[in-house]
């Protein structure tokens, strides 16, 4: 039976709009600065459009390739397909493609440009550690990302810091290769562009982190509503976080660039990186899920 009270989050919708508006304004301001300094913005716009198109149409393939995931058929993973098909029927979603990543790191993620072209992936590590009810709760969380369409916004929003990073690297190498009077003549110009790139990268980085943390809380809420079991999602988060502590540090470093997609980030302990994590703290997530469980039980 389809659940009518599904976790639609007006706050998330507003935040996605505001973040995209601010990042677009920041991008236009950055192009205006480059144009005023004599850089042809058309070249940058063409690069940006190509990058947007590539990320939009191939983001799911890029993420799966980076994680070493592969699409599985109903015959290969009948239980996984049956659970997702049931949850999709309740959420009113088309069934996404399903992938498995062969790694002991316990995690799951969703990617794709829209609900019609979505992929939900789980690792063998999470399948081995969680009960059927806990795994269902995690899959509900990932399907909430699909329902909210925040995957697309995150993919598009990540373009500007990537472009700014490329410009910073270009300025660095141009500075190393330049020499003599050319270096003296262009030094101030290159330094200004370099500093502007740093500012653009930092501001867009913070905006994406703010959106990313809120979208995880929204997906927790939506997944808990969809399955009707906030306590199972809370239990799964505790097990996944505990399992991360047993994953080799080298494996975590390899997976860290994909942390924004995971149900739990690829971080260990209270490291400095956790201050800039794409996810809210485990304590906050557990506190909200506990409150939801009490509300559902009428306490």
Number of C-alpha atoms within 10 A of each C-alpha: 9 14 14 10 10 19 20 15 14 11 12 20 14 11 17 21 13 14 19 20 13 15 24 15 12 18 19 14 13 20 18 14 16 18 13 11 13 10 14 12 17 11 9 15 13 11 13 16 12 12 15 19 13 12 20 17 14 13 20 20 16 15 19 21 12 13 18 13 19 15 14 16 13 11 8 10 13 11 12 21 19 12 16 20 16 15 24 20 14 16 25 15 17 15 20 23 18 21 23 22 22 14 17 19 23 28 27 26 25 27 29 26 22 18 20 13 15 22 25 24 26 27 20 17 20 23 18 11 16 19 14 14 17 23 22 24 29 29 26 28 29 27 30 30 26 27 22 22 19 23 25 19 19 20 16 19 24 18 19 22 22 16 19 23 17 13 18 21 14 14 17 14 11 14 16 10 9 13 13 7 9 10 16 11 11 14 14 11 14 19 15 14 20 20 12 18 22 16 16 21 20 13 15 25 18 13 18 21 19 18 22 25 16 18 27 26 19 22 27 28 24 27 28 26 23 27 22 16 19 27 20 23 29 25 17 24 22 16 16 22 20 14 18 22 15 12 18 12 14 9 13 18 14 12 17 15 13 15 19 21 23 22 25 23 23 26 21 19 11 9 10 9 11 16 11 13 19 24 25 21 14 13 11 11 18 19 12 15 23 16 14 20 20 12 10 13 8 7 8
